[in-house]
Amino acid sequence: MASIVKETQSIKEAVTHINEIDANKFARLLSRILQKLHLKGERSFSEDEEQKLQTALALEKQALHLVLETTSFLLEQAVYHNIKPASFKQQLENIHIAPEKAEALCQAWATTGPDVVEKIRQRIFAPKKLEHIGWRMNLQMARSSQAKLKAPHAVLDLGVREEDESEGMSWHSND
């Protein structure tokens, strides 16, 4: 299988920090990230929680952000590719994540991955979602001023919905 993650300099740096984190703390960190992964535009941890994490994990603020972003990115890639846990573990080991951390990531992915994938599938990616399509075709055969007239008239109705409201659009064609 092709690599789902390219080993960049920031990935290498993040892997170094990830490998230094205690396994139990890392498992809890993964659990929290996976709980919030499907929420668009919402961070996994608040500012207060991040400060406590800095102390608990003995990381600087920048290193903590790198660990959180990279871990989220790895899990998002797993969601995008809907990768199997064994293959995911191999991918993680290819970027030099320690075996116990790779196992923790795979275990978390195996238990909560399908739920996260389903939640993300339900999420609307585009600002508007097409709900229904309707159409109507009329053919005008005559007018009071013209006895022989063939004028087609098409109407296409599109029902679109934003996350919390719906609206209709019509497109008319006289050709």
Salt bridges, closest charged atoms under 4 A:
GLU7 OE2 - HIS96 NE2 3.80
GLU42 OE2 - LYS36 NZ 3.10
GLU47 OE2 - ARG43 NH1 3.08
GLU47 OE1 - LYS61 NZ 3.87
GLU49 OE1 - ARG32 NH2 2.93
GLU50 OE2 - ARG43 NH2 2.62
GLU50 OE1 - HIS65 NE2 3.17
GLU100 OE2 - LYS101 NZ 3.48
GLU103 OE1 - LYS89 NZ 2.78
GLU118 OE1 - ARG121 NH1 3.84
GLU131 OE2 - ARG161 NE 3.05
GLU163 OE2 - LYS40 NZ 3.23
GLU167 OE2 - LYS128 NZ 3.33
